[in-house]
């Protein structure tokens, strides 16, 4: 019985270590949705961009590829800076249990992309991954001067979208460490509505980035 007890203690200890190791090895995605969903429901139809918002389909796409997805529908008129600090606390919790920073990716569309930029600013961790989608205008350099990129940055924007252009100027003005920076320009013709939909055109590059494929091969 003594040896059986020792074996069981060892088995439980190994199992606990394996669970902890699994947590460390997982890839985590924080998905931050656009402003429209703050005041509407999933699958609602936007008459401006003539498309449904496919929030749950977007989340499911990441889950289907094995990502642990952390996301919630925000309240109307959420303060983006305050919310970014909430995400920072959640990321710190993952780091404290041993999750590697490059296994954590913050993905944001439109307003969610701006929140993600503030997360990048506050975290000051060059190993964390970020994907900013349809969330930069050159006027931001004057209107939002406190944003200061850090981390591995992928920006995705749509050629027909007035609300999203290349963020290279923000990258050049940022003083924190950026290990990797890449941009993807899309040509869907959907204007800002492209990010409402669960399109492979932007989801697949974001998955590659989250898997640390910084060349998007």
N, C-alpha and C positions, 0 to 999 in steps of 0.2 A: 504493500500500500504506500510505503514511504516513497519508493521509486516512481510509482504511478502519480503521486501528488507532485513530485518534482517535475515529472514530464508534463503534467497539466499546467503547472505554473509557467514552465518554459514555453509551452504551446500558446498560452494566452499572451505572454510577453511578446512572442514573435508575431502573433496576429495583430497586436496593438501597434507594433513597429511597422508592420506591413500596411496597416490602415493609414498611419501617419505618413509613410513613404508615398502611398497612393495620392494623398492630398498634395504632397509636395510636387509630384510629377504631373499632375493634371494641368491642363491649359484652361485658364479662367478668362471669360469675356464679360466685361461690364458693357451692357448695351444701353445707350442713352438716346431716347427717341426725340422726334422733332416736336415743335411747339403745338402743332395742330392736335396731337393726341392728348394734350393736357385738357382740352375742352371738348373733345369728341371721343367716340368709342372705336375700338378696333373694328375694321371693315366698314366704317362710315365712308361715304362717298364725298370727295372734295369737288365741288362744282367749279372751282377755279382751275385746278389742274386735271379735272376730269378723270380721276382715278380713286380707287379705294385705298385706304391705308391698311397695309398688310403686316401689322406689328407682330401678331402671333406667328405668322408664316416666316417672318425674318428670324425670330427667336428659335423656331423649330429647325430652321436650316443649320444654325450653329450647333444645336443640340444633336442633330442627326450626324454631325461630323465629330462628335465626342467632346465638344467643349462644355465646360460647366458654365452656364449662363446666369448672370446676376443682372436683373432688370426689373423695373417696376413702372407702372403708369403714374407719372407725376401729377400733383395737384395743379389746378389752373393758376397761372401767373407765378409759378415757382421761381424764387430768386436763384438764378444760376450760380452765383458765387457761393452762396450758402450751401446749395446742393452739392457743389463740387467738393466742399470741405467734408461733407458726409461721405462721399465716395472715397476721399483720401483716407478717412478713418477706416473704411471697410478694407481698402488695400493694405493699410498698415496691419490690420488684423490678420490678413493672409500672410504677409511677410513675417509676422511674429510667430506663426506656426510652421515656418520653414519653406513656404512657397517661394520659388525663385522668381525674382522680379521680371525676367524675360518670359515667364509663363503667364504673365498678367497682361491683358490687352483691354484698353478702354476705347470703345467704338462709339462715336456719336454722329447723329445726322441732324443737320440744321441747328436748332437751338441746342440739341444734345451735343453737337460738335463743338459749340462754344463752351459748354460746360466741361467737355473733355479737355479743351485747351486750358481751362483754369485748373483742372486736375493736374495736367502736365506742369503748369506753372508752380503749383503748390508742392507737388511731390519732390521735385528736384532730384529725381532718380533717373539717370541716363539709360538704365537697362529696361525700364517698363515700355511696353508697346502702346502706340496710340494710332487711331485711324479717325481723321477728321473728314466728314463727308458733307459737301455742300455748305460749308460754314466759314467762308472767308471772303471779305470784300476789302479792297485797298483802303477804304475809308476807316476800317477797323484800326489801322495804325495810329490814327488820331483819336478815334472814338473809344478805343479799348487799349490804351497804351500800356496797361499793366500786365498784359499777357506776354509770357516769356517762355517759349517752348523749351522742354527738356525731354529726353528719351529717344526712342525710335519712332520717327514720325512718318506716317503715310497720309497724304491728303488725296481725296478723290473728289473731282468736280465735273460737272456736266457743261459741255460747250454751249448749250442753249439756255443755261440757267443764269439769270442775272445775279442771283444771290450766292454764287459760288465761283471763284476764280482761283488761279494759282496763288498759293500762299508763300511763294519763295521769298517775297519781301519781308514777311514776318520772320521767316527762318533766318534771314540775314541780319535782322535787328535783334534776334534773341541772343542772350549772353550766356545762357546755361548750356550744359553739354548735350549735344545731339549726336548720338552714335551713328544713326542711319536716318536718311531723309529721302523720300521718293514721292513722286506725284503721278497720278493717273488721271488723264482727261478722257471723259466719255463723250459719245456722240449718239445718244439715244433719241434726241429730239423731244424729250419729255419735259424739258425745263426743270423747275424745282420738284416736279412730281416724280422724278426718277427715284428719289430716295424714299418715297412712300411705299414703293413696291419691292417685293422680295426678288430683286433682279440679280442674276449671277454676275452681271457686269461689275457690280460693286461689292457684292458679298464674297465672291471668290477671291479677289485680291486681298480683302480684309482677313479672310481665313488664312491665306498664305502668310500674311504679315504676322498674324497671331501664332503661327507655327514657326516663326523665326526665319522664314524664307524672305530675306530682305532684298533679294534680287527679283522676286515675283516670278521665278522660273516656272 
